[in-house]
Amino acid sequence: MDACTLGDLLDVIGGPSVRLHTAPAGLTAPVTEAVLYDAHAPLPRTPGALLLAVGVRAAAAGPLARAAAEAGMTGLVVRGDGGPVGEAEAYGVALLSVDEDAAWQQVHLLLASAIGARPVPSAGGHGDLFALADAIAAAVGGATAVEDPRQRILAYSTVPGQPVDEDRRQGILGLQVPASTENSEQYRTLFAAGDPVRLPALREGDLPRLAVAVRAGGETLGSVWVVDDGTLAPDAEETLAQGASTAALLLLRARAAQELTRHQNSELLRRLLDGTADASTSVRGLGLEGSVRVAAFVLDAASLPDTEQTLLRLLDVVRLQCEARYGRHACVLVDGVVYALLPAPGERHKRLAVDIVARAGQALRVPVRAALGEVVPELGEIAASRADADLVLRVLGPGLPVATVEEVRPRVTLLRLTEVLGERRELSAGAWRRVLSYDSEHGTDYARTLVSWFDAGCDMAGAAKLLAVHPNTCRYRLRQAQQHVGIDLDDPDERLVLWLQLRTLAGLRGATS
């Protein structure tokens, strides 16, 4: 496979997250790895590397541009704007920047993934883990399984002739360890230990286990379990510990690939939402075909001390819930709104949105609202579904935290009509202005009387009830309005336009509507 170039890298992750400011050597310059700057250690000579300016402000990173050039590096990555463009051009290194609040660990993971990403030929993306499980099983002498921290089985051995029990069979069938109180206690014991541990059988007919936690940098990534029928190799614990180290590397690589995929999907969704992405390419990239709808989630709070961090946590909650239901999924944060694509069928979309709003509100301690646009037949039309969802967000409130566009169609239609009428002079002119002006000058209440009558279906008794007056009073006001303002209430077109303008442009409704 050809070496990654700066252009290749930007094709994968370029955009709002990683921005290029200058590339004196061109986009064909090779990119070999991402290196974290350490002020307390000499800079290694690493041709083609990108140097991440950890601990150095963008405006003060000029000396790093020179150091990167002397080390044969391709570019320098700073955090925030105001980087040393002049110095970078003078020393012949590319200058890139990431967001001011981006975590260097995540930036390094993203860049390293994009530079060295390779397709993993496997079932579920864990082919190397299956090979590792087979290798451990052969060396140790027992059937082996690799799990994540949530007790989901990521890979399992297939070495013939090794004894298994019912727990092993059920776990592999569902790719999930069967839940039980005894199981939970064994996991607590395992994760509290620093070395492989031997665990007794949980019930009659089952077999004991030899297990070890998989860790990297103090973080628990999962665990490896071996069925122990009493015939394991003498060095089984040492071999299993070595296998856990390899498993940690593979799990970190899988996570890096997953993060890269998430980033690519998010950027693709961002372009789809604003209508700048090619639909056919998007189908291949997102793996979605057929009908979809856009769901939009926002924080229901005027201001928060850490709004940006809370929005990122909301993005995580939405993504987690969507991935749990749909697998690989695309979510993105745009201008304070978290957007997610929900594939057809759409009968469960509202229930999912309600569930996410409840979970996010509880986790973030901030009310959350959700809007669902119309279901559209293909990805190329999701900009329209996004427009629907954005409109629905504007009509939500404390009494209606979640809604589909179908449920609030009259409200969003009036909202759009209000905007259109207000923008066009010929549509905003008319008798409604004369009615309001007359009320203002003479202290009358004709506008509210008219709207109440319209809202009551032109029924005098109904209008009088809304206004809490006698029907004769309502009838008198309408006659006076026609006489003094010059409106014809017998003309259905004039009634319709007057009602629409008073409802939208004047914002009036019947007294108790």
C-alpha positions as CSV (number, residue, x, y, z in Angstrom):
1,M,0.0,0.0,0.0
2,D,1.4,3.5,-0.9
3,A,2.5,5.7,1.9
4,C,0.0,8.2,3.3
5,T,0.5,11.8,2.0
6,L,-0.7,15.0,3.5
7,G,-3.4,15.2,0.8
8,D,-4.6,11.7,1.7
9,L,-4.7,12.6,5.4
10,L,-6.8,15.8,4.7
11,D,-9.1,13.8,2.5
12,V,-9.9,11.6,5.4
13,I,-10.1,14.0,8.3
14,G,-9.8,17.5,6.8
15,G,-12.5,20.0,7.5
16,P,-13.8,21.7,10.7
17,S,-11.8,19.3,12.9
18,V,-8.3,19.5,11.3
19,R,-7.5,22.6,9.2
20,L,-4.5,23.2,6.9
21,H,-3.0,26.7,6.9
22,T,0.0,26.2,4.7
23,A,1.9,23.3,3.0
24,P,5.2,24.6,1.4
25,A,6.1,21.1,0.3
26,G,2.7,20.4,-1.3
27,L,0.1,17.9,-0.5
28,T,2.2,15.0,-1.8
29,A,4.5,15.3,1.2
30,P,4.6,11.9,3.0
31,V,3.0,11.6,6.5
32,T,4.4,8.6,8.5
33,E,3.2,9.1,12.0
34,A,2.0,11.6,14.7
35,V,4.5,12.6,17.4
36,L,3.5,14.2,20.7
37,Y,5.9,17.1,21.6
38,D,7.6,16.6,25.0
39,A,9.4,19.7,26.3
40,H,11.6,17.6,28.6
41,A,12.9,15.2,26.0
42,P,15.0,15.8,22.8
43,L,13.0,15.8,19.6
44,P,13.7,12.5,17.7
45,R,14.5,12.5,14.0
46,T,11.3,11.1,12.5
47,P,11.1,11.9,8.7
48,G,7.5,12.5,7.6
49,A,6.0,12.8,11.0
50,L,3.5,15.4,12.2
51,L,4.6,17.1,15.5
52,L,1.7,17.8,17.9
53,A,2.5,21.0,19.8
54,V,1.5,19.7,23.3
55,G,1.8,22.4,26.0
56,V,2.7,25.2,23.5
57,R,0.4,28.0,22.6
58,A,-0.2,28.4,18.9
59,A,1.2,31.9,18.8
60,A,4.4,30.7,20.5
61,A,5.0,27.6,18.3
62,G,7.4,29.3,15.9
63,P,10.5,27.5,17.4
64,L,8.7,24.2,17.0
65,A,8.3,24.8,13.3
66,R,12.1,25.1,13.0
67,A,12.7,22.0,15.2
68,A,10.2,20.0,13.2
69,A,12.0,20.9,10.0
70,E,15.4,20.0,11.4
71,A,14.0,16.6,12.5
72,G,12.8,16.0,8.9
73,M,9.2,16.2,9.9
74,T,6.4,17.0,7.4
75,G,4.3,19.3,9.6
76,L,3.3,20.9,12.8
77,V,-0.1,20.7,14.5
78,V,-1.2,23.5,16.9
79,R,-4.3,23.9,18.9
80,G,-6.4,27.0,18.1
81,D,-5.9,29.8,15.6
82,G,-2.9,32.2,15.4
83,G,-0.3,29.6,14.5
84,P,3.2,30.5,13.1
85,V,2.3,30.5,9.4
86,G,5.3,32.6,8.4
87,E,7.8,30.4,10.3
88,A,6.2,27.2,8.9
89,E,6.6,28.5,5.3
90,A,10.1,29.7,6.0
91,Y,11.2,26.3,7.3
92,G,9.2,24.3,4.7
93,V,6.9,22.5,7.0
94,A,3.1,22.2,6.8
95,L,1.0,23.9,9.5
96,L,-2.3,22.4,10.7
97,S,-4.6,23.3,13.5
98,V,-7.3,21.7,15.6
99,D,-10.0,23.2,17.8
100,E,-8.9,25.1,20.9
101,D,-10.7,22.7,23.2
102,A,-9.6,19.5,21.4
103,A,-7.9,17.0,23.7
104,W,-4.4,16.2,22.5
105,Q,-4.9,12.5,23.2
106,Q,-7.9,12.4,20.9
107,V,-6.1,14.4,18.3
108,H,-3.2,12.0,18.4
109,L,-5.6,9.0,18.2
110,L,-7.4,10.5,15.2
111,L,-4.3,11.3,13.3
112,A,-2.6,8.0,14.0
113,S,-5.7,6.2,12.9
114,A,-6.0,8.1,9.7
115,I,-2.3,7.7,8.9
116,G,-2.0,4.0,9.6
117,A,-5.6,2.8,9.2
118,R,-5.9,-0.6,7.4
119,P,-9.0,-2.6,6.7
120,V,-9.4,-5.4,9.1
121,P,-10.5,-8.6,7.4
122,S,-12.8,-10.1,10.0
123,A,-16.2,-10.8,11.2
124,G,-17.3,-7.7,13.1
125,G,-13.9,-6.1,12.6
126,H,-12.1,-8.3,15.2
127,G,-10.4,-10.8,12.9
128,D,-7.0,-10.5,14.7
129,L,-8.8,-11.0,18.0
130,F,-10.2,-14.3,16.8
131,A,-6.7,-15.4,15.7
132,L,-5.3,-14.4,19.1
133,A,-8.1,-16.3,20.9
134,D,-7.1,-19.4,18.9
135,A,-3.4,-18.9,19.7
136,I,-4.1,-18.5,23.4
137,A,-6.4,-21.6,23.4
138,A,-3.7,-23.7,21.7
139,A,-0.9,-22.5,24.0
140,V,-2.8,-22.7,27.2
141,G,-4.9,-25.7,26.5
142,G,-8.4,-24.4,27.0
143,A,-11.3,-22.7,25.1
144,T,-10.7,-19.0,25.1
145,A,-12.9,-15.9,24.8
146,V,-12.1,-12.2,24.6
147,E,-14.6,-9.7,26.1
148,D,-15.1,-6.0,26.3
149,P,-15.7,-4.3,29.7
150,R,-19.5,-4.7,29.2
151,Q,-19.1,-8.5,29.0
152,R,-19.8,-8.6,25.3
153,I,-17.9,-11.4,23.6
154,L,-15.6,-9.9,20.9
155,A,-13.9,-13.1,19.8
156,Y,-13.7,-16.8,20.8
157,S,-11.4,-19.7,19.9
158,T,-12.4,-22.5,17.6
159,V,-9.7,-25.1,18.5
160,P,-11.2,-28.6,18.1
161,G,-11.6,-31.0,21.0
162,Q,-11.4,-28.4,23.9
163,P,-14.1,-28.9,26.6
164,V,-16.8,-26.2,27.0
165,D,-19.8,-25.8,29.2
166,E,-23.3,-24.3,28.9
167,D,-22.2,-20.8,30.0
168,R,-19.7,-20.8,27.1
169,R,-22.3,-22.0,24.6
170,Q,-24.9,-19.5,25.6
171,G,-22.4,-16.6,25.7
172,I,-21.2,-17.4,22.1
173,L,-24.7,-17.8,20.8
174,G,-25.7,-14.3,22.0
175,L,-22.2,-12.8,22.0
176,Q,-23.0,-11.7,25.5
177,V,-22.0,-13.3,28.9
178,P,-25.2,-14.5,30.6
179,A,-26.0,-12.1,33.5
180,S,-26.2,-13.3,37.1
181,T,-25.2,-12.1,40.6
182,E,-22.5,-14.7,40.7
183,N,-21.0,-13.5,37.4
184,S,-20.9,-9.9,38.6
185,E,-19.0,-10.9,41.7
186,Q,-16.4,-12.8,39.6
187,Y,-15.9,-9.8,37.4
188,R,-15.3,-7.6,40.4
189,T,-12.7,-10.0,41.6
190,L,-11.1,-10.2,38.2
191,F,-10.9,-6.4,37.6
192,A,-9.5,-5.8,41.1
193,A,-6.6,-8.2,40.5
194,G,-3.4,-7.3,38.7
195,D,-2.6,-10.8,37.5
196,P,-4.5,-13.8,36.0
197,V,-7.0,-15.3,38.5
198,R,-8.6,-18.7,38.8
199,L,-12.3,-18.6,39.4
200,P,-14.6,-21.5,40.4
201,A,-17.5,-22.9,38.4
202,L,-20.6,-20.9,39.0
203,R,-23.0,-23.9,39.0
204,E,-23.1,-27.6,38.8
205,G,-22.1,-28.9,35.4
206,D,-20.0,-25.8,34.6
207,L,-16.2,-25.6,34.5
208,P,-13.8,-23.2,36.4
209,R,-12.1,-20.4,34.5
210,L,-8.7,-18.8,34.3
211,A,-9.1,-15.1,33.5
212,V,-7.1,-11.9,33.2
213,A,-8.1,-8.3,32.8
214,V,-6.8,-6.5,29.6
215,R,-5.5,-3.0,30.5
216,A,-3.6,-0.2,28.8
217,G,-2.3,2.9,30.7
218,G,-4.5,2.0,33.7
219,E,-7.7,1.8,31.6
220,T,-9.5,-1.5,31.5
221,L,-10.2,-2.5,27.9
222,G,-11.7,-5.9,28.5
223,S,-10.8,-9.4,29.7
224,V,-9.7,-12.8,28.4
225,W,-11.3,-16.0,29.8
226,V,-10.1,-19.6,29.4
227,V,-12.2,-22.7,30.3
228,D,-10.2,-24.7,32.8
229,D,-11.0,-28.4,32.8
230,G,-7.9,-29.2,34.9
231,T,-5.6,-29.9,32.0
232,L,-4.2,-26.5,31.3
233,A,-0.5,-26.0,30.5
234,P,1.8,-25.5,33.5
235,D,2.7,-22.0,32.3
236,A,-0.9,-21.1,31.5
237,E,-1.0,-18.0,33.7
238,E,2.2,-16.6,32.2
239,T,1.0,-17.3,28.7
240,L,-2.4,-15.7,29.4
241,A,-0.8,-12.6,30.8
242,Q,1.3,-12.3,27.5
243,G,-1.9,-12.8,25.5
244,A,-3.6,-10.0,27.4
245,S,-0.8,-7.6,26.4
246,T,-1.4,-8.5,22.7
247,A,-5.1,-8.2,23.2
248,A,-4.6,-4.7,24.6
249,L,-2.8,-3.6,21.4
250,L,-5.5,-5.1,19.2
251,L,-8.3,-3.5,21.2
252,L,-6.6,-0.1,21.0
253,R,-6.2,-0.5,17.3
254,A,-9.8,-1.5,16.9
255,R,-10.8,1.6,19.0
256,A,-8.7,3.8,16.8
257,A,-10.3,2.4,13.7
258,Q,-13.7,2.9,15.3
259,E,-12.9,6.5,16.2
260,L,-11.7,7.2,12.6
261,T,-14.9,5.7,11.2
262,R,-17.0,7.8,13.6
263,H,-15.2,10.9,12.5
264,Q,-15.6,10.2,8.8
265,N,-19.3,9.4,9.2
266,S,-19.8,12.6,11.2
267,E,-18.1,14.7,8.5
268,L,-20.1,13.0,5.8
269,L,-23.4,13.6,7.7
270,R,-22.4,17.2,8.2
271,R,-22.1,17.7,4.4
272,L,-25.4,15.8,3.8
273,L,-27.2,18.0,6.2
274,D,-26.1,21.1,4.4
275,G,-26.7,19.6,1.0
276,T,-23.1,19.5,-0.2
277,A,-22.4,15.8,-0.2
278,D,-22.9,13.4,-3.1
279,A,-25.8,11.0,-2.2
280,S,-24.3,7.9,-3.9
281,T,-21.0,8.3,-2.1
282,S,-22.8,8.8,1.1
283,V,-24.7,5.6,0.8
284,R,-21.4,3.7,0.5
285,G,-19.8,5.7,3.3
286,L,-22.6,5.4,5.8
287,G,-23.9,2.0,4.8
288,L,-27.5,3.3,4.8
289,E,-29.9,2.8,2.0
290,G,-33.6,3.5,1.7
291,S,-35.8,5.8,3.8
292,V,-34.3,7.8,6.6
293,R,-35.2,10.7,8.9
294,V,-33.2,13.3,10.8
295,A,-33.6,13.6,14.6
296,A,-32.4,16.8,16.3
297,F,-31.5,17.1,20.0
298,V,-30.9,20.3,21.9
299,L,-30.3,21.4,25.5
300,D,-33.3,23.1,27.0
301,A,-31.3,25.7,29.0
302,A,-30.8,29.4,28.3
303,S,-27.2,29.3,29.5
304,L,-24.8,26.8,31.1
305,P,-21.3,27.4,32.6
306,D,-19.9,24.6,30.5
307,T,-22.3,24.5,27.5
308,E,-19.7,23.1,25.0
309,Q,-18.8,20.2,27.3
310,T,-22.4,19.4,28.0
311,L,-23.2,19.4,24.3
312,L,-20.3,16.9,23.7
313,R,-21.7,14.7,26.4
314,L,-25.2,15.0,24.8
315,L,-23.6,13.9,21.5
316,D,-22.1,10.9,23.3
317,V,-25.5,9.9,24.8
318,V,-27.3,10.2,21.4
319,R,-24.5,8.2,19.6
320,L,-24.5,5.5,22.2
321,Q,-28.2,5.0,22.1
322,C,-28.4,5.0,18.3
323,E,-25.5,2.6,18.0
324,A,-27.1,0.3,20.5
325,R,-30.2,0.1,18.3
326,Y,-28.8,0.4,14.8
327,G,-25.1,-0.6,15.0
328,R,-22.7,1.6,13.0
329,H,-24.3,5.0,13.1
330,A,-23.7,8.7,12.2
331,C,-24.3,11.5,14.6
332,V,-22.8,15.1,14.5
333,L,-22.9,18.3,16.5
334,V,-23.6,21.4,14.4
335,D,-24.2,24.8,15.9
336,G,-25.4,23.6,19.2
337,V,-27.7,20.9,17.8
338,V,-27.0,17.1,17.8
339,Y,-28.2,15.5,14.6
340,A,-28.7,11.8,14.1
341,L,-29.8,9.7,11.1
342,L,-32.6,7.2,11.9
343,P,-33.1,4.5,9.3
344,A,-36.5,3.2,8.3
345,P,-38.9,1.9,9.4
346,G,-40.0,4.9,11.4
347,E,-42.5,3.5,13.9
348,R,-40.0,3.4,16.7
349,H,-38.2,6.7,16.1
350,K,-40.5,8.6,18.5
351,R,-40.0,6.1,21.2
352,L,-36.2,6.2,20.8
353,A,-36.2,10.0,20.9
354,V,-38.3,10.0,24.1
355,D,-35.9,7.5,25.6
356,I,-32.8,9.5,24.7
357,V,-34.4,12.7,26.1
358,A,-35.1,11.0,29.4
359,R,-31.6,9.4,29.6
360,A,-29.8,12.5,28.6
361,G,-31.7,14.7,30.9
362,Q,-30.9,12.4,33.8
363,A,-27.2,12.1,32.9
364,L,-26.6,15.7,32.1
365,R,-29.0,17.2,34.7
366,V,-30.3,19.5,32.0
367,P,-33.7,19.2,30.2
368,V,-33.3,18.0,26.6
369,R,-35.7,18.4,23.7
370,A,-35.9,16.3,20.5
371,A,-37.4,16.9,17.1
372,L,-37.9,14.5,14.2
373,G,-38.1,15.6,10.6
374,E,-40.1,13.9,7.9
375,V,-39.1,10.5,6.7
376,V,-37.4,11.0,3.2
377,P,-36.9,8.2,0.7
378,E,-33.1,8.5,0.3
379,L,-30.0,10.1,1.8
380,G,-29.9,12.8,-0.9
381,E,-33.0,14.4,0.6
382,I,-32.0,14.5,4.3
383,A,-31.4,18.3,4.1
384,A,-35.2,18.6,3.8
385,S,-35.7,16.3,6.8
386,R,-33.2,18.4,8.7
387,A,-35.1,21.6,7.9
388,D,-38.3,20.0,9.3
389,A,-36.5,19.0,12.5
390,D,-35.1,22.5,12.9
391,L,-38.6,23.9,12.6
392,V,-40.0,21.5,15.1
393,L,-37.3,22.5,17.6
394,R,-38.7,26.0,17.5
395,V,-42.2,25.0,18.5
396,L,-41.3,22.6,21.3
397,G,-41.7,23.7,24.9
398,P,-41.8,22.3,28.5
399,G,-45.1,20.7,27.8
400,L,-44.0,19.2,24.5
401,P,-40.3,18.1,24.8
402,V,-40.4,15.6,21.9
403,A,-42.4,15.7,18.6
404,T,-42.4,14.6,15.0
405,V,-43.1,17.1,12.3
406,E,-46.3,15.2,11.5
407,E,-47.5,15.8,15.1
408,V,-47.0,19.6,14.9
409,R,-47.5,20.2,11.2
410,P,-50.0,23.1,11.7
411,R,-47.7,24.9,14.1
412,V,-44.6,24.6,11.9
413,T,-46.7,25.6,8.8
414,L,-47.9,28.8,10.6
415,L,-44.3,29.4,11.7
416,R,-43.0,29.3,8.2
417,L,-45.9,31.3,6.9
418,T,-45.2,34.0,9.5
419,E,-41.6,34.2,8.2
420,V,-42.7,34.3,4.5
421,L,-45.4,36.8,5.1
422,G,-43.1,39.1,7.1
423,E,-40.4,39.0,4.3
424,R,-42.7,40.1,1.5
425,R,-44.3,43.6,1.4
426,E,-47.3,42.5,-0.7
427,L,-48.0,39.7,1.7
428,S,-47.8,41.7,4.9
429,A,-50.0,44.5,3.7
430,G,-53.8,44.5,4.2
431,A,-56.7,45.2,6.5
432,W,-55.1,43.6,9.6
433,R,-52.9,46.7,9.9
434,R,-55.9,49.0,9.8
435,V,-57.7,47.0,12.5
436,L,-54.7,47.2,14.8
437,S,-54.2,50.9,14.1
438,Y,-57.9,51.6,14.9
439,D,-57.8,49.7,18.1
440,S,-54.7,51.6,19.2
441,E,-56.2,55.0,18.4
442,H,-59.7,54.4,19.8
443,G,-59.2,51.9,22.5
444,T,-61.4,49.3,20.9
445,D,-60.9,45.5,20.9
446,Y,-61.8,44.7,17.3
447,A,-58.7,42.6,16.4
448,R,-59.2,40.2,19.3
449,T,-62.9,40.0,18.6
450,L,-62.2,39.1,15.0
451,V,-59.7,36.5,15.9
452,S,-62.0,34.9,18.5
453,W,-64.8,34.8,15.9
454,F,-62.5,33.2,13.3
455,D,-61.2,30.7,15.9
456,A,-64.8,29.8,16.8
457,G,-65.6,28.9,13.2
458,C,-67.5,32.2,12.7
459,D,-70.0,31.1,15.3
460,M,-71.2,34.1,17.3
461,A,-72.0,32.2,20.5
462,G,-68.6,30.5,20.4
463,A,-66.8,33.8,19.9
464,A,-68.7,35.4,22.8
465,K,-67.7,32.5,25.0
466,L,-64.0,32.9,24.1
467,L,-64.2,36.7,24.9
468,A,-66.4,36.2,28.0
469,V,-69.0,38.7,26.7
470,H,-72.6,38.6,25.5
471,P,-73.2,37.4,21.9
472,N,-74.8,40.8,21.2
473,T,-71.6,42.6,22.3
474,C,-69.6,40.4,19.9
475,R,-72.1,41.0,17.1
476,Y,-71.9,44.8,17.7
477,R,-68.1,44.9,17.6
478,L,-68.0,43.0,14.3
479,R,-70.5,45.4,12.7
480,Q,-68.5,48.4,14.0
481,A,-65.2,46.9,12.7
482,Q,-66.7,46.4,9.2
483,Q,-68.0,50.0,9.2
484,H,-65.0,51.8,10.6
485,V,-62.1,49.7,9.2
486,G,-63.7,48.8,5.9
487,I,-63.6,45.0,5.8
488,D,-66.0,42.7,4.2
489,L,-66.7,39.7,6.5
490,D,-69.0,38.2,3.9
491,D,-66.1,37.6,1.6
492,P,-64.5,34.2,2.4
493,D,-61.2,35.2,0.9
494,E,-60.9,38.3,2.9
495,R,-61.9,36.4,6.1
496,L,-59.1,33.8,5.4
497,V,-56.4,36.4,4.7
498,L,-57.4,38.6,7.6
499,W,-57.4,35.6,10.0
500,L,-54.1,34.4,8.7
501,Q,-52.4,37.8,9.1
502,L,-53.8,38.4,12.5
503,R,-52.8,35.0,13.7
504,T,-49.3,35.0,12.2
505,L,-48.1,38.6,11.8
506,A,-50.0,40.0,14.8
507,G,-49.6,36.8,16.9
508,L,-53.3,37.0,18.1
509,R,-55.4,34.0,19.2
510,G,-58.9,33.6,20.6
511,A,-59.1,34.7,24.2
512,T,-59.0,31.1,25.7
513,S,-57.6,29.2,22.7
